[in-house]
Amino acid sequence: MSIDPRVALSSLTTALEEHLIAASNRRGDGDPSVEAAFFAVADAFEVYEDALYEAYNEVTPLQVFDDEDDEDEESDVDDDEDLEIVEE
């Protein structure tokens, strides 16, 4: 069953508005409402992107980054390459 891209876009804009509300009412670092709103935006975006592609074979210029992607990139970096020994 395919989702109408307009419906998915409406859900995405709603998620973005809810994220703004959560961010403006933040109660400190790690506020669970901000985190939940963050993930709701990411999920709504992926649904929109899939619906857009299925309906029109089109994508957006945006990308959602996962924490797992960041960890993979960090593990590929050799810390020794960035070190420079300075002798006086």
All heavy atoms as an XYZ file, in Angstrom:
688
protein
N       0.837     -1.171      0.000
C       0.000      0.000      0.000
C       0.891      1.246      0.000
O       1.770      1.406      0.831
C      -0.875     -0.007      1.256
C      -1.786      1.183      1.343
S      -2.959      1.019      2.693
C      -2.155      1.980      3.944
N       0.673      2.107     -0.963
C       1.492      3.306     -1.050
C       0.815      4.473     -0.326
O      -0.402      4.545     -0.214
C       1.749      3.663     -2.509
O       0.531      3.970     -3.153
N       1.639      5.367      0.149
C       1.156      6.550      0.858
C       1.215      7.732     -0.096
O       2.199      7.910     -0.827
C       2.024      6.820      2.098
C       1.897      5.666      3.077
C       1.650      8.131      2.759
C       2.815      5.764      4.270
N       0.178      8.545     -0.096
C       0.146      9.758     -0.909
C       1.259     10.692     -0.422
O       1.335     10.988      0.776
C      -1.218     10.418     -0.772
C      -1.373     11.666     -1.617
O      -0.364     12.220     -2.111
O      -2.522     12.112     -1.774
N       2.129     11.165     -1.324
C       3.204     12.059     -0.898
C       2.703     13.323     -0.197
O       3.364     13.846      0.685
C       3.924     12.414     -2.197
C       3.603     11.306     -3.123
C       2.237     10.830     -2.746
N       1.519     13.805     -0.565
C       0.978     15.002      0.097
C       0.633     14.717      1.566
O       0.837     15.565      2.424
C      -0.248     15.513     -0.645
C       0.089     16.061     -2.004
C      -1.153     16.598     -2.706
N      -0.913     16.832     -4.093
C      -0.351     17.911     -4.607
N       0.061     18.865     -3.799
N      -0.170     18.038     -5.900
N       0.132     13.534      1.822
C      -0.178     13.139      3.201
C       1.132     12.997      3.988
O       1.238     13.451      5.137
C      -0.988     11.827      3.232
C      -1.145     11.306      4.645
C      -2.347     12.030      2.569
N       2.125     12.382      3.367
C       3.428     12.214      4.025
C       4.081     13.568      4.273
O       4.691     13.788      5.332
C       4.333     11.326      3.178
N       3.950     14.495      3.337
C       4.505     15.838      3.519
C       3.803     16.564      4.659
O       4.452     17.235      5.467
C       4.384     16.644      2.225
C       4.878     18.083      2.288
C       6.353     18.145      2.668
C       4.632     18.778      0.963
N       2.514     16.410      4.755
C       1.765     17.020      5.856
C       2.236     16.469      7.199
O       2.401     17.220      8.167
C       0.268     16.773      5.666
O      -0.462     17.305      6.732
N       2.474     15.164      7.259
C       2.982     14.552      8.494
C       4.371     15.073      8.831
O       4.695     15.296     10.004
C       3.018     13.030      8.350
O       1.720     12.525      8.214
N       5.190     15.276      7.804
C       6.539     15.801      8.021
C       6.486     17.225      8.554
O       7.199     17.555      9.509
C       7.352     15.744      6.727
C       8.747     16.368      6.765
C       9.617     15.740      7.840
C       9.409     16.252      5.392
N       5.665     18.070      7.970
C       5.593     19.451      8.457
C       5.038     19.505      9.881
O       5.501     20.307     10.691
C       4.766     20.353      7.517
O       3.462     19.814      7.354
C       5.442     20.506      6.172
N       4.097     18.637     10.188
C       3.581     18.563     11.554
C       4.687     18.142     12.523
O       4.834     18.712     13.605
C       2.396     17.584     11.636
O       1.348     18.070     10.790
C       1.892     17.431     13.054
N       5.483     17.150     12.119
C       6.586     16.695     12.969
C       7.614     17.806     13.171
O       8.144     17.974     14.282
C       7.247     15.458     12.351
N       7.880     18.580     12.131
C       8.814     19.703     12.262
C       8.268     20.762     13.216
O       9.008     21.304     14.052
C       9.108     20.323     10.896
C       9.991     19.490      9.980
C       9.925     20.026      8.543
C      11.428     19.482     10.480
N       6.990     21.054     13.121
C       6.380     22.029     14.032
C       6.431     21.537     15.477
O       6.728     22.317     16.394
C       4.938     22.301     13.609
C       4.853     23.098     12.318
C       3.445     23.190     11.756
O       2.522     22.545     12.292
O       3.266     23.932     10.778
N       6.177     20.248     15.683
C       6.236     19.688     17.035
C       7.664     19.698     17.576
O       7.883     19.897     18.772
C       5.641     18.287     17.045
C       4.138     18.302     16.833
C       3.522     16.917     16.693
O       4.269     15.907     16.754
O       2.299     16.849     16.523
N       8.631     19.517     16.694
C      10.030     19.584     17.115
C      10.378     21.001     17.561
O      11.063     21.198     18.573
C      10.956     19.131     15.979
C      12.390     19.122     16.366
N      13.214     20.211     16.182
C      13.151     18.165     16.951
C      14.418     19.923     16.628
N      14.412     18.683     17.108
N       9.904     21.987     16.822
C      10.153     23.376     17.200
C       9.545     23.687     18.566
O      10.190     24.318     19.417
C       9.580     24.325     16.140
C       9.678     25.819     16.452
C      11.126     26.256     16.638
C       8.998     26.622     15.359
N       8.338     23.234     18.791
C       7.684     23.448     20.089
C       8.486     22.769     21.201
O       8.741     23.369     22.251
C       6.233     22.935     20.054
C       5.386     23.824     19.136
C       5.638     22.885     21.459
C       4.028     23.234     18.797
N       8.899     21.529     20.971
C       9.676     20.801     21.993
C      11.003     21.498     22.258
O      11.413     21.634     23.415
C       9.902     19.358     21.543
N      11.666     21.959     21.203
C      12.960     22.627     21.376
C      12.802     23.942     22.129
O      13.628     24.280     22.989
C      13.608     22.869     20.015
N      11.738     24.671     21.833
C      11.541     25.957     22.507
C      11.125     25.779     23.961
O      11.264     26.705     24.756
C      10.509     26.801     21.753
O       9.226     26.211     21.802
N      10.627     24.611     24.315
C      10.244     24.325     25.708
C      11.221     23.376     26.400
O      10.877     22.782     27.424
C       8.826     23.722     25.750
C       7.778     24.701     25.308
O       7.808     25.858     25.690
N       6.849     24.250     24.483
N      12.398     23.257     25.864
C      13.413     22.341     26.391
C      13.629     22.555     27.886
O      13.732     23.673     28.356
C      14.736     22.557     25.655
C      15.884     21.721     26.171
C      17.193     22.086     25.491
N      17.142     21.894     24.066
C      17.497     20.759     23.433
N      17.931     19.750     24.141
N      17.429     20.669     22.136
N      13.711     21.444     28.613
C      13.929     21.492     30.053
C      15.323     20.972     30.409
O      15.490     20.246     31.370
C      12.852     20.675     30.760
C      11.462     21.254     30.633
C      10.425     20.408     31.331
N      10.312     19.063     30.761
C       9.500     18.717     29.760
N       8.741     19.621     29.191
N       9.447     17.481     29.324
N      16.309     21.330     29.598
C      17.674     20.921     29.879
C      18.194     19.955     28.831
O      17.470     19.503     27.946
N      19.481     19.654     28.946
C      20.109     18.705     28.027
C      19.460     17.337     28.165
O      19.121     16.906     29.263
C      21.608     18.579     28.314
C      22.369     19.846     27.967
O      21.844     20.649     27.180
O      23.484     20.026     28.497
N      19.296     16.666     27.044
C      18.730     15.324     27.073
C      17.244     15.295     27.351
O      16.727     14.278     27.818
N      16.546     16.386     27.091
C      15.099     16.440     27.304
C      14.433     15.364     26.448
O      14.580     15.358     25.231
C      14.573     17.822     26.935
C      13.114     18.015     27.289
O      12.342     17.042     27.211
O      12.751     19.148     27.633
N      13.703     14.432     27.063
C      13.105     13.332     26.301
C      12.071     13.789     25.274
O      11.901     13.144     24.242
C      12.465     12.441     27.361
C      12.445     13.229     28.614
C      13.457     14.312     28.492
N      11.403     14.914     25.522
C      10.417     15.380     24.538
C      11.112     15.891     23.279
O      10.610     15.704     22.165
C       9.507     16.454     25.132
O      10.229     17.606     25.483
N      12.277     16.504     23.434
C      13.037     16.974     22.273
C      13.579     15.768     21.505
O      13.527     15.733     20.269
C      14.181     17.922     22.687
C      15.036     18.308     21.492
C      13.620     19.159     23.374
N      14.079     14.795     22.225
C      14.596     13.593     21.576
C      13.490     12.866     20.816
O      13.689     12.446     19.666
C      15.226     12.658     22.604
C      15.860     11.433     21.979
C      16.564     10.559     22.993
O      16.947     11.037     24.072
O      16.743      9.366     22.689
N      12.331     12.731     21.411
C      11.207     12.066     20.747
C      10.784     12.837     19.502
O      10.509     12.244     18.451
C      10.035     11.930     21.711
N      10.756     14.160     19.602
C      10.389     14.987     18.448
C      11.437     14.871     17.345
O      11.099     14.844     16.154
C      10.222     16.441     18.882
N      12.702     14.779     17.730
C      13.794     14.606     16.765
C      13.591     13.333     15.947
O      13.663     13.345     14.716
C      15.125     14.560     17.534
C      16.313     14.207     16.697
C      17.051     15.179     16.066
C      16.713     12.876     16.558
C      18.164     14.863     15.295
C      17.815     12.550     15.797
C      18.543     13.537     15.162
N      13.318     12.236     16.638
C      13.128     10.964     15.942
C      11.838     10.947     15.130
O      11.772     10.304     14.076
C      13.200      9.795     16.922
C      14.605      9.542     17.412
C      14.938      9.741     18.739
C      15.603      9.131     16.536
C      16.234      9.527     19.186
C      16.899      8.917     16.970
C      17.215      9.116     18.295
N      10.829     11.672     15.592
C       9.580     11.764     14.824
C       9.816     12.478     13.502
O       9.266     12.082     12.463
C       8.510     12.486     15.644
N      10.659     13.514     13.520
C      11.006     14.211     12.272
C      11.746     13.270     11.335
O      11.441     13.187     10.141
C      11.858     15.477     12.549
C      12.439     16.037     11.253
C      11.037     16.532     13.259
N      12.715     12.539     11.861
C      13.492     11.610     11.029
C      12.590     10.538     10.422
O      12.696     10.238      9.227
C      14.607     10.965     11.854
N      11.687      9.995     11.220
C      10.776      8.964     10.710
C       9.822      9.521      9.661
O       9.598      8.905      8.621
C       9.974      8.343     11.859
C      10.834      7.515     12.804
O      11.967      7.141     12.429
O      10.371      7.264     13.934
N       9.268     10.703      9.928
C       8.334     11.316      8.982
C       9.037     11.661      7.676
O       8.459     11.518      6.587
C       7.701     12.560      9.592
N      10.284     12.094      7.775
C      11.043     12.403      6.560
C      11.244     11.147      5.717
O      11.091     11.182      4.492
C      12.395     13.032      6.892
C      13.257     13.173      5.667
C      12.994     14.150      4.730
C      14.299     12.288      5.431
C      13.753     14.258      3.582
C      15.062     12.389      4.296
C      14.801     13.376      3.358
N      11.601     10.054      6.345
C      11.834      8.821      5.597
C      10.550      8.338      4.913
O      10.590      7.871      3.769
C      12.416      7.749      6.507
C      13.856      8.062      6.895
C      14.477      7.019      7.804
O      13.829      5.994      8.100
O      15.620      7.245      8.224
N       9.418      8.482      5.579
C       8.139      8.106      4.969
C       7.861      9.002      3.766
O       7.454      8.528      2.704
C       6.985      8.184      5.998
C       5.635      8.035      5.317
C       7.163      7.121      7.070
N       8.099     10.301      3.921
C       7.891     11.238      2.814
C       8.811     10.908      1.644
O       8.387     10.867      0.486
C       8.122     12.680      3.270
C       8.103     13.653      2.127
C       6.931     13.893      1.407
C       9.250     14.325      1.738
C       6.913     14.768      0.334
C       9.244     15.202      0.675
C       8.071     15.423     -0.026
O       8.074     16.287     -1.094
N      10.078     10.671      1.941
C      11.049     10.360      0.884
C      10.641      9.089      0.129
O      10.689      9.047     -1.106
C      12.444     10.190      1.509
C      13.537      9.929      0.517
C      14.274     11.182      0.088
O      13.884     12.285      0.467
O      15.254     11.031     -0.645
N      10.214      8.079      0.851
C       9.774      6.836      0.214
C       8.524      7.060     -0.636
O       8.422      6.547     -1.752
C       9.495      5.753      1.265
C      10.757      5.253      1.944
O      11.878      5.496      1.430
O      10.630      4.618      3.016
N       7.569      7.825     -0.119
C       6.333      8.090     -0.859
C       6.614      8.902     -2.114
O       6.047      8.637     -3.186
C       5.339      8.832      0.036
N       7.501      9.875     -1.998
C       7.880     10.703     -3.141
C       8.551      9.860     -4.223
O       8.251      9.989     -5.412
C       8.816     11.817     -2.668
C       9.211     12.880     -3.676
C       7.988     13.693     -4.098
C      10.269     13.791     -3.067
N       9.427      8.979     -3.803
C      10.128      8.129     -4.759
C       9.164      7.143     -5.425
O       9.215      6.941     -6.640
C      11.266      7.368     -4.076
C      12.104      6.606     -5.066
C      13.050      7.266     -5.846
C      11.941      5.234     -5.247
C      13.812      6.580     -6.775
C      12.694      4.545     -6.171
C      13.629      5.226     -6.935
O      14.380      4.534     -7.861
N       8.297      6.556     -4.620
C       7.351      5.576     -5.169
C       6.382      6.226     -6.159
O       6.076      5.644     -7.202
C       6.574      4.910     -4.034
C       5.719      3.752     -4.498
C       5.091      3.005     -3.348
O       5.801      2.728     -2.364
O       3.897      2.700     -3.449
N       5.926      7.414     -5.842
C       4.932      8.076     -6.694
C       5.543      8.730     -7.924
O       4.955      8.681     -9.017
C       4.173      9.123     -5.884
N       6.729      9.349     -7.761
C       7.280     10.168     -8.844
C       8.710      9.821     -9.235
O       9.314     10.519    -10.054
C       7.227     11.645     -8.447
C       5.840     12.106     -8.092
C       5.520     12.472     -6.788
C       4.845     12.168     -9.064
C       4.248     12.894     -6.448
C       3.569     12.595     -8.730
C       3.267     12.948     -7.441
O       2.008     13.362     -7.108
N       9.267      8.772     -8.610
C      10.653      8.398     -8.882
C      11.590      9.593     -8.643
O      12.487      9.864     -9.426
C      10.804      7.854    -10.303
C      12.041      7.009    -10.470
O      12.479      6.359     -9.534
N      12.609      7.014    -11.656
N      11.331     10.303     -7.548
C      12.070     11.516     -7.213
C      12.486     11.458     -5.749
O      11.868     10.775     -4.943
C      11.183     12.741     -7.448
C      11.883     14.066     -7.353
C      13.020     14.213     -8.335
O      12.773     14.150     -9.552
O      14.166     14.369     -7.878
N      13.574     12.158     -5.426
C      14.065     12.234     -4.051
C      14.319     13.690     -3.688
O      14.338     14.555     -4.548
C      15.370     11.416     -3.848
C      15.122      9.940     -4.046
C      16.464     11.910     -4.764
N      14.552     13.942     -2.403
C      14.904     15.280     -1.931
C      16.430     15.382     -1.854
O      17.127     14.364     -1.887
C      14.313     15.547     -0.532
O      14.970     14.708      0.402
C      12.816     15.314     -0.516
N      16.947     16.591     -1.694
C      18.395     16.746     -1.530
C      18.836     16.591     -0.073
O      19.927     17.003      0.285
C      18.642     18.167     -2.032
C      17.395     18.882     -1.679
C      16.282     17.875     -1.879
N      17.986     15.990      0.743
C      18.255     15.873      2.180
C      18.587     14.441      2.550
O      18.213     13.509      1.845
C      17.034     16.341      2.978
C      16.503     17.724      2.626
C      15.205     17.993      3.363
C      17.526     18.796      2.917
N      19.253     14.286      3.689
C      19.629     12.956      4.149
C      19.553     12.914      5.672
O      19.946     13.866      6.339
C      21.057     12.636      3.699
C      21.534     11.275      4.080
C      22.932     10.994      3.534
O      23.546     11.828      2.885
N      23.436      9.830      3.819
N      19.054     11.804      6.207
C      19.016     11.598      7.655
C      20.247     10.794      8.034
O      20.517      9.735      7.463
C      17.728     10.845      8.075
C      17.766     10.516      9.560
C      16.500     11.668      7.739
N      21.013     11.296      8.987
C      22.202     10.599      9.450
C      21.860      9.825     10.709
O      21.273     10.370     11.643
C      23.339     11.579      9.764
C      23.891     12.239      8.544
C      23.504     13.520      8.202
C      24.783     11.573      7.727
C      24.001     14.139      7.076
C      25.292     12.168      6.593
C      24.900     13.460      6.261
N      22.247      8.562     10.737
C      22.054      7.721     11.910
C      23.280      7.812     12.800
O      24.384      8.076     12.337
C      21.866      6.250     11.511
C      20.589      6.019     10.729
O      19.637      6.784     10.916
O      20.557      5.060      9.939
N      23.091      7.559     14.085
C      24.237      7.495     14.990
C      25.191      6.403     14.551
O      26.396      6.535     14.697
C      23.777      7.235     16.423
C      23.127      8.455     17.049
O      23.377      9.577     16.576
O      22.373      8.282     18.022
N      24.648      5.325     13.988
C      25.482      4.219     13.528
C      26.400      4.671     12.406
O      27.536      4.251     12.321
C      24.615      3.055     13.073
C      23.834      2.416     14.188
C      22.833      1.385     13.695
O      22.789      1.131     12.475
O      22.099      0.840     14.530
N      25.909      5.544     11.516
C      26.740      6.071     10.435
C      27.918      6.846     11.006
O      29.044      6.731     10.530
C      25.932      6.989      9.510
C      24.874      6.248      8.715
O      24.991      5.012      8.586
O      23.934      6.908      8.237
N      27.666      7.660     12.035
C      28.725      8.442     12.656
C      29.773      7.541     13.292
O      30.964      7.794     13.183
C      28.155      9.380     13.724
C      27.272     10.470     13.124
O      27.386     10.725     11.906
O      26.464     11.045     13.869
N      29.332      6.471     13.944
C      30.265      5.557     14.588
C      31.127      4.850     13.555
O      32.317      4.647     13.769
C      29.508      4.542     15.436
C      28.855      5.153     16.662
C      27.947      4.178     17.395
O      27.907      2.994     17.011
O      27.278      4.612     18.338
N      30.540      4.476     12.409
C      31.312      3.821     11.361
C      32.382      4.756     10.818
O      33.512      4.353     10.589
C      30.404      3.364     10.217
C      29.494      2.215     10.608
O      29.782      1.557     11.632
O      28.501      1.978      9.897
N      32.043      6.013     10.601
C      33.007      6.977     10.089
C      34.128      7.207     11.083
O      35.284      7.323     10.710
C      32.310      8.293      9.763
C      31.409      8.203      8.549
C      30.635      9.487      8.302
O      30.938     10.513      8.943
O      29.732      9.459      7.457
N      33.792      7.281     12.377
C      34.799      7.506     13.393
C      35.749      6.321     13.509
O      36.934      6.489     13.747
C      34.142      7.778     14.738
C      33.457      9.126     14.803
C      32.698      9.334     16.098
O      32.843      8.500     17.016
O      31.959     10.319     16.189
N      35.251      5.105     13.317
C      36.104      3.937     13.453
C      37.072      3.808     12.280
O      38.084      3.151     12.386
C      35.260      2.665     13.578
O      34.551      2.430     12.383
N      36.772      4.467     11.158
C      37.647      4.423      9.997
C      38.826      5.384     10.119
O      39.775      5.313      9.359
C      36.864      4.762      8.715
C      35.847      3.687      8.366
O      35.995      2.551      8.873
O      34.918      3.980      7.590
N      38.780      6.287     11.076
C      39.823      7.283     11.241
C      40.947      6.704     12.081
O      40.721      6.138     13.145
C      39.258      8.560     11.921
C      40.377      9.539     12.203
C      38.191      9.180     11.056
N      42.166      6.851     11.586
C      43.335      6.404     12.335
C      43.863      7.602     13.115
O      44.375      8.557     12.532
C      44.397      5.871     11.374
C      45.598      5.306     12.093
O      45.589      5.249     13.341
O      46.559      4.908     11.402
N      43.718      7.551     14.431
C      44.112      8.676     15.266
C      45.597      8.987     15.141
O      46.012     10.131     15.282
C      43.779      8.413     16.733
C      42.279      8.418     16.975
O      41.562      9.069     16.192
O      41.829      7.773     17.940
N      46.421      7.986     14.887
C      47.864      8.201     14.780
C      48.216      9.077     13.581
O      49.231      9.763     13.588
C      48.603      6.870     14.686
C      48.522      6.098     15.992
O      48.312      6.725     17.038
O      48.654      4.858     15.951
N      47.386      9.067     12.541
C      47.665      9.879     11.362
C      47.572     11.364     11.683
O      48.207     12.180     11.041
C      46.688      9.552     10.232
C      46.892      8.194      9.633
C      45.857      7.902      8.557
O      45.050      8.799      8.236
O      45.861      6.784      8.040
N      46.766     11.724     12.670
C      46.549     13.120     13.003
C      47.580     13.654     13.992
O      47.608     14.854     14.254
C      45.146     13.314     13.592
C      44.064     13.015     12.571
O      44.347     13.135     11.364
O      42.956     12.654     12.990
N      48.410     12.785     14.525
C      49.397     13.215     15.505
C      50.676     13.681     14.823
O      51.140     13.096     13.845
C      49.720     12.067     16.463
C      48.579     11.571     17.325
C      49.067     10.404     18.186
C      48.023     12.669     18.202
N      51.213     14.730     15.346
C      52.476     15.240     14.824
C      53.422     15.403     15.992
O      53.074     16.012     17.015
C      52.241     16.599     14.147
C      53.491     17.193     13.568
C      53.193     18.523     12.902
O      52.052     18.732     12.468
O      54.114     19.334     12.845
N      54.595     14.859     15.866
C      55.583     14.952     16.929
C      56.441     16.180     16.676
O      57.021     16.325     15.605
C      56.453     13.694     16.990
C      55.570     12.484     17.298
C      57.560     13.858     18.038
C      56.288     11.183     17.273
N      56.473     17.048     17.659
C      57.278     18.269     17.548
C      58.426     18.141     18.509
O      58.237     17.934     19.706
C      56.418     19.517     17.886
C      57.273     20.771     17.818
C      55.224     19.599     16.981
N      59.628     18.238     17.974
C      60.815     18.155     18.814
C      61.457     19.531     18.881
O      61.546     20.229     17.889
C      61.815     17.154     18.255
C      61.289     15.740     18.277
C      62.305     14.739     17.757
O      63.494     15.052     17.709
O      61.869     13.634     17.411
N      61.901     19.887     20.068
C      62.545     21.191     20.233
C      64.031     21.077     20.166
O      64.682     20.180     20.420
C      62.142     21.810     21.567
C      60.681     22.164     21.575
C      60.281     22.836     22.860
O      61.064     23.620     23.401
O      59.175     22.566     23.322
